Each structure stands twice: as structure tokens, then as C-alpha cells.
């Protein structure tokens, strides 16, 4: 991530005039106009749309339409299924031989080969390319040379990657990782055409991929036009003519445009509209479980939040939050109080453990007040919860969390919200380690494994460890779990690692989030996948 995905979270921006929908094309299966274009709400991505550099949901939506990788996550179940992988063989869960399917090309006509993957992964891993998702290549042999923790890189390519034929390559990992193939549906592992390397600036201005859609144009702050690629070789061809993604800075505006007939799809129904949405849209409103959790993260690089007994303060704050009241009243039961740090969509076998958080997630004002006092009190005497103010949906719940904390502590000024302009500004301040107190965080899974809810967020120096928490015991348990060849044992070991997160209250789990969407009467067959992203290629128009 995708998982927030990376704290992968929706941003949004004010709409440009609605682009006229495309016409023509024969009727798609089950009715509709296969040449018609739909419009959908969107937000400008934080980073350029390089697969290894996108770790938030807005950019991820685009890359999921423009690229296909070795695996693809089933839009209904989330299961990792072969896409461009003809087969992935291993005898020891450490050395893998990958065969790429024949007949695949990029939309510019270039053939997709084993080299397309190896070159892309080497680029993504390289320190000099400064890719946000470089960490995903960390288990491939030679990563410490191309992306050292300190100093300059001493190699340009990963020693664990070798092209062995036009459609075959081998991957050697630095340790056993039994579920490695299941991670390969994440967009960081997408192939790249040679045009990406020969004319990088040109490619960034108009990215070229191998998915069912191509990017026609992008005007930052306004919209991106994606159109169906007629020669797409995959079985999951688009049932429409394309998607115009319209930038909104306020999802309330997007919702109003939907009701007015100026927009076809909103995939983040604002909290303020949840009371009305069923009356407004009827069965054109979707509210489905998703692999998303919202949390409050802490700046562990700030000594005030990383002192002895600070864990008591964090646990006390957690116990001062009345999750049930907030999810019932603010979110109209489209959120569920969190009792662990993963997601119920994983299921018990996948690592979800209801109640793992224990009393730390129970609303208990008396104990909350006691723990915060024992921990030395609130740093500076006040908690400021930072959040991006551009979606129009975060202020309500942040205010509600602060009210809950203030009531529990008997102090009307103990907690206040700290709005930060745009999502990009918010993310940049996080990246630059400028947070001085807890901040809104979230995680939209990149792939449906417990590992993905823990390692990218809490492992030392991991790609999305925005608070810079570090714990040797946690790291060791994650390494041990990744080395397990037995999936059941791996899950159990990851759960032990999650207990370390709990015992230190490395982040406060707030609630599990459903995916929500509303759509116009022009559309049919609208679904959200387990990542809460619309399955754009299956949407029919007309």
C-alpha cells in the first residue's frame, strides 16, 4: 500500500466542467454502451505515477487501471491469482523461477518480457531513484547494496534477480518468504516498458502501461482522462469506453455533483451525507467491508512521545476514545470499532484476531485518566491531532475523538484538532517528520496478508512507518514469520508480533472502514473490491 494503499487515503478537488461522455462502440455484455465514458471523483496523487513510487490510494487507483502484474487480486475475494505469471516455481520458499505469459504487450506496442519486470524492480529498489515503495524489494538478495541504510549504494542492480530467458527470470531472496508470490499483485512489482528508461520525463508526463486503460491526458487540479485500450490482451477487458477522473478538494462537492447528474461515481461518500445516502441513492449506494483500518499514529522521533512510560499515555488516550459512539453517530455504522491492528476481511485464518487489543481499546475514562497521569501527562499539556482538511470528512470524527478525550479527562482543552490544508501538504509534513503530536493515519491493504498490516507500518525504517517506531522484538518476530514455510505458523508468529505493537500501543487503532460508493443511473455492475476501490473495468454505462 495500498495499502494509506501508505496511509493510502482519499484526497479529493473542485470539479472542472463535466466532459462529454464518449459515444459509439457496440453494446457491452449485459447492456450498456461499451464505448461510453464514465466520470468518477478523484484526488491528485502525492507523487509521480511510477509504480514503485505510489503508496497512496489516488495514484493507486490509476495504476491499477493502467498496469497488470504477475498476480492480480480477485475483485471479489482478494485472493492472489496468476495474471502475467504463467507459473512461479520454488522448492525452498527462497529461490523462485518465474515464467511470464506470452502475448502480452504494453500499450505502445513493446513486448512484455522477463526483462520488463527485472528492470522495473531494479529501478524501484535503487536508492538513487528514491522510490517510496523501494522497501517492497527488501527481501531480494543484494538489496543492502542497491539501497543501503546509510552511505552510497555500491551496486545498481539486485544480485538476486537474473533474466534467464525472454519469458523467464529467477528471484533469490535473502531469507525464506513463503508468501512472497502473493505479494506480486501489488503495483510496485508491475513491469515497465523500455520507454520508461529511455525517455523518463516523457513517460512521466503520459505513463504507458499494459493494463485495460491508457492515460490520454492529465491536468493537475482538474482531471485525468483514461480510455479503454482496444488491443489489451487480458481477459479482464473494460466494459466501458473509459473513465474521466475528476479532481475534488471536498467530497461533499463530489456528492452534490453526483445528485445533480454532473458526476457518475463517488467512491468516498462523505460522513455528513451518510444519513441521507440511502434515501438519495437507494440501491445505488454501496457499503461493503474493506481491508482498511484507521489509526492515530505518533511521532516517535519527538522525544516527548518516546519517553519511558509514554506507552501509558498512548494507552490512556486510546481508552479515552468512545469508538462505538463515534462509529454509530458520525459514521452511521459504516465503520466498526477496531479491536486489533489488521482487518476482519483477513478472516481468522488470515490473521485477524478479534479482541487482540484487549482493554486498551475499551472505553474507560477512569482508567484513561489514571494511565495518562502515571505516564507523565500529555506532552505540553495538550494533544493536537493533525489531519488533512481537504476532504471535508475528517474534521467531524477528529472533533468527536477530541470531545471524547476531553470528557474523559475532564479538561475541555486536553485535545484539539490540527487541520492541515491538502492531502499532499499533510503527507509532505509527515514525510519530513514535522508532526508534533498524534496524526490521522490509515492503511488500505496492498495484499490480503497480516504481514501487510504490520511490516510496512511498524518494522524499523519500513516504507510506511511514518511515526518511526522501532522495536527489536517486533522486527525479530516479523523476520521469523516471513521465514516460515507453513502459512499457519507464519500467521501465528505475525500475531505474536502484533502483540508487541499492542503492548507498546505503537499506534491507536480506531475503526475498521467499509468501502462506500454512490453512482448515477447511467451506471450498472458497480462493485468495490476488498481494497475499497471501484472495479472500473467491469462498470457498464448506459
N, C-alpha and C positions, 0 to 999 in steps of 0.2 A: 502496500500500500501502500489497498489501495488501498494499503489498505492502506486520517485522517490522517490507499487508499490510499504519517504522513498524516498525521492527523489530516485525513482527507475530508474536508468539509465544504459544503456548498457555499459559494460566494454570491453571485448574482450581479446586474447593472441595468440602467434605464433603457427601455426598448427603443430601437430605431423603428422606422415605419415598416409595417409588415411587408415582406417580399411576396410578390405574387407567386402562388404555388405553380409548380410545373404542370404541364398538361401532356396529353398524348400517352403513348405506351398502351399495350394491351392490358386488359383487366387481369389483376393478380388472382391467385387461387383464393377461393372463398370470397370473391367480390373485391371491390376496390379498384383503384387505378394505380397500376404498378409504376406509372411514370409520374405520379403526383408527389409533391414535396410537402413535408410537414414542418411546422415550426415548433421549437421547444425552448424552454428557458435554460439559461446557462450563465456562467461567470468566467471572466478572463482567467486563464491559468496563471499560476505564480511564475513558472519557468518556461523556457522554450520547449516545444513539444518533441524533445528527444526521448525515446522510450526509457533510457536509463536515468533521465533527469526529471521525470514526472512522478511525484509522490503525493499528489492531492487529486481530489475527485473530478474537478472540472477538466483538467488536462487528461485525466484517465479516461473520461467518457469518450473523448475524441480518439485517443489512441486505440481504445477498444473497438472503434468502428473502422479505423484505418489499417490496423495490423492484425495478423494472425500468427501465433507462435506454435511451438511444438505441441503444446497442450492447449485445450480450451475448457473453461469451467462451464459445466452444463447449466444453461439458463434457469432450469427448474430446480435441480438438486445441488448444484455447486460442485459436483464430482469432477475431478480432473480427467478429461478424456483426450485421446490422441487427436491432434489436428494435423499439423505438418509432420508429426512424428509417425513414421511407418512402424518403427519399433525402437524401444530403449531396453538394451540388454545389460545385465550385470550379474556377476556370480558372487560378489562380495560386498555390495552396497557402498563401494568406494570407487570402483572403476566402472565407467559406463560407456557403452558403444551405442551411438545414436545414428539411426538411419532416417534421412529426410525423404518424404514422399516426392515422387517425380511429378512433373507437370505444373508446378507452381511458379508463378512469376510475380514480380512487382508490377504496379500499375504503369510504370514507364517501360515495360517490356523486358527488363532484366530478369534473368532466371534466378529463382531462389535455390541456393545450394548450401552445402555444409559450411562453406566459407562465409556465406552471408550471416550465419549465426556466430561463428568463431570471431570474425572481425568485429561484429557488434558487441559481443561480450568483452573482448579485449578493450574496445573503446570505453565501454561502460565502467570497467574496473580500473582504468588508468587514472592515477592521481592527477596528472596534468589536465585531464578533461573535466575534473571537478563535478562529476555526476552525482546527483542526490542519492541515487539507488546503487552506487558502487558496492555498498555493503552486501547486496544480494549475491555478489560473486565471491564473497569472502571465504567460502569453503573450497574453492577451486585451488589446486596446487599453484603456488607462485604468487598468490595474491599479496603476500607480505613484501614481495619485491616490486610489484607494479603499484601498490597502494600502501606503503609503509605508514605506521602510526606517527612517525616523525622522520624528518630528513627527506632527501630526494629519492624518487623511485630509481631502482637500479636495473629494471627491465621494462620493456614496452609491451610485452605480451605475457599471458599466463602460461606457465610451463605445463599446466595440467590440461591445456586444450591443444588438440592436434587434428588437423584435417587429414583424413586417410583415404578420401575418395571424393568424387563430385557430390555424392549424397551421404557421405559418412564422416563422422568425426568422433573422437574419444574425449572423455572427460575424466580426469583423475582428481579426486577430492583429497583434502589434507586429512580427513578422517571419515569414518563411515557415516553415511547420512541416508537412512533407508527411505525416507520420504522425499528425497531430492527430486525425482521425476515429477512429483505432484506440484512442485513449486514452479515448474516451467511454463505454466499458463500465465504467469504474471508478466505484465507488459515489459518489464526491464529485460526479459530474455527474448524479446522479439528480434527477428532478423533485420538487417539493414542493407539497402542496395549500395552499390559502389558509388552512386551519385551522392550519397551522404558524405562520403570521404573526399571525392574529387571536387565537389562544389558545395561545401558545408553551408556557406551563407545562403546560397540559392535554395538548398534543401530546407533550411530553417524557415525561409520566407514562404515556402509551399511544400510541406512534408510529403514525401512519397512512401507509401507502404504497400502491403499486399492483402489488405482486408476488403470487405464488400463495398466500402465507400472511399472516395477520393476527396481531398480538400480542393475546392475551387477557388475560394478567397477567404481572407480573414482581415477584418478591420477591428483593431483592438478597441474595446469600449463599446462596440456596436454589435457585430455578429460574425459568425463563421458559416460559410456555405459548404456543405458536404453533399456530394451527389453520388448516385449509385454507379459503381464500376461495372460496365456491361460485360467485360471479359473476366470477371472474378471467377477463379477456378474452384472455389469451395462449394460445399453443399448448402451452406447457410447463406444463400444469396438474399439480397434485400427484396422485400415485398413492396417497396415503395421507390419513388424516384430520387429520394434524398432527404436530408434533414438540414434545415436552417436553424442554427443555434443562436438565439438572441440573448445578448448580454443584459442582465438586470442587476442593479445595485440593491434592490429591495424586492423580496419575493412576494410581498403584498401587492406590488405593482404588477408583477407577473400574473398573479392570481386574478386581479381585476381585468387584465387583458384577456385572460382565458374566458372569463364570463362574458366579456364584451365581444368575443368572437375574433379577437386580434392575435390569438396565440392558440396553438393546438395542444400543447403538453406542458404541464408544470410538474416537475418531479421532486419538489420540496414544498408541500403545502404549508404555508405559514401557520404558526401556532395560533395566531389571532383569528384564523378562519376555520379552525377545526370544529368549532361549534356549529358552523353553518354549512360545512362542505357536503354533508350527506343530502341536505335539502337542495343545495345548489346543483350538485352533480349526479346524485343518485348512484347508479351502478357504474358511473364513470369516475368514481373515486376509488383508489386502491390504497389499502393499508395492510401491508404484508410483512412478516418477520424478515429481518435482515441481519447480516453479520456485522453489526455496528454497536459500539459501546461509547458512551460519553463519560469523560472523567474530568477531574480537576488535577492538573499537573503542577509540580512545584519546581522552582529554580534552585536545584541543589548546588549550583555554582555560587549562590549567595550564602555566605556563612550564617546569616540569620536563620536560614531554613535548613541548615545542615549541622546544627549543634547537637551535643549529647541530649537526649530526651526530646528532640524535635519530633520524633515519631509520635510522642504522646500528644503534641499539639495537632499534628495532622490527623490522628485518630479521633481526637476530640472534635475537630471540625467536621469530620465525617459523621460522627454521632449526633451532631447538631443539625443535620440536614434531614428534614422530613420528606423523604423521597416519595412515599406513597401519596401524600397530599399534593405534592408538586406535579407528579405524573398524572394524577386524576384531574386536577383543576386546570393546570396550564396546558398539558398535552392531551387532555381528553382520552387518556388511556391508549395513546399511540406510542407510549414509552412504558417500560416496565422497570421497577426499581432493581438496580443491579445488586447481585449477591456474590459476584466474583468478578474477575478481570477479563473474561472471554465473552462468549455469546451463546445463548441457548440453541442457535442454529447448528452448532457443532454437535449437539446431542451428547449423551453420556459417553458413548464410545469414542467420540471425537475429543473429549477432554473437558466439556462443560461440567462444572460441579456446583450445583445449586447450593447456596449457603456457605461456600468456602470462606467468604469474608467474615462470617461469624458476627459477634456483637459489634464489630467495627462499622457495620453498615446498618445497625439498628438505631432508630431514632430514640435517643436517651439524653435529654437536656441536662439532667443532674450529673450523669457520668461525664458528659461532654465538658461541662464547666470545670469539673474536678481535674480531668486529664490535662486540659489546657493550662490550668494553674500549675499542676505538677511539672509540666514541660517548660515552664518559664514564661508562660503567657504569649500572647500574639506579638510577633516581631513588630516593633514600633507602635504597638498598642492597637493596630488596625489591620484587617485583611482587605486588600484590594484585588478583586477578581477581574482579570483582563479578558476581553473578548472583542471580536471584530463586530463593528456596529452596522455593517452594510447590508445584512440580510433582513433586518427587521424582526428577527425571531429570537435572538439570544438575550436581548435586554430583559424580556419578561421572566425567563427562568433564572437568570443571574440575580435579578432583583428578588425573586422568590427564595432563592438559596440564601441570599444575604438576610432577608427578613427572618428566615428560619434560624439562622445562626444568631442574629441579634436577639431574637426572642429567647433562645436557649441560654444565651449568656447574660441576658438582662441588661443589654447595652445597645442602644439604637445606632451607635457609630462603630460597632465592632467590625462590621463588614459593609463594604460599598462596592458597586460595580465600577470598572475602569474601561470605558469603551475606547476602542482604537479604530480609526476610520475605516479602512478597507481590509478585506481578507489578505491581500498582498502585503499591506503595511503590517498587519498583525503577524503574519508568518515571518516577515523580514525581521521584526523586532525579536521574535522567538529565536530565529536562526543566529542573530547577532548577540544572543544571551543578554537581552535588556530587560527581561522580566524581573520584577522585584517582589512578586508575590504569586499566589496561585493563578493559573490561567486556564481558560477553556481548552480542552483537548478532546480528541475523539479518535476513534480508529474504525475504519472500514476495511474489513479483511481483504488481503490481496489473494489469499487462497484459504480454503476452509480447513486449516490445521491449527491446533492450540499453539503450536510453535510460533505461528504468525501473530498471535495476540500478545506474545510475551517477548520473544527475542528482539524484534525491531524496536520495541518501545523501552525495554528495561535492561538489555545487555549493555555492558560498558562500551561507550562510544558507538552504539548502534545508530543506524541511519535516522531513525525517528525518535531517538531518546532525547527529546527536546529539553528535558529538565536536567540531563546529565547525571542521573542517578547511577551509582556504581556499587556493586556488591559482589565480592568474590564467590561467596557460596552460591548465589543465583547463577553466575556465569558458569561455574563448575557443573551445576545440575543441568543447565541447558546443553553444555557440551556433552555430558553423559547421555542425555536424552536423544540428542541428534545421532549419537553413535550406536544407539540400539537398533538392531536389525528387526526386532519384534515390535510391531506398531503398538501393541497393547502395553508393553513395558515402557516404550518411549512416552506414551501418553501419561502413564503413572509418574514417570520421572519429571515430566513437564509440570504436573500438578504439584509435585514437591517444590519445584522452582517457584510456582505461583504462591505457595505458602510463604516463601521468603518475601515476596512482594507484599503479601498481606501483613506479615509480622512487622514490616518496616513502613507500612502504608506509603509505598513509593508513589502512589497516586490514589486519589479518592474516586472509587467507582460510583457513578451517579445513576445511570439507567441505560438499559438496552433500548435501541431505537428501531422502530419499524421503518420500512421504506414507505413513503407516501407519494401519491401522484394523482393528478386530475387531468382529464383530457376532454377534447371537444367532440361534438357529434360527428365530425368528419372522420374520426379515427375508430379503428376496431383492432382487436387482438393485441391490446396494450398490456404488457406484463412488466414487472420488475424482477430482476434476477436476485439471487441471495446477497448480492453486494449493494442492493437498492438502486441499481442503475437500470433505466429502461432498456428492454431488448429491442433496440431501434430497428434492426433488420427484419423483425417479424411484424412490425406495425403496418397495418393496411390503412390506406387513405381513400375516402370517398364511399 
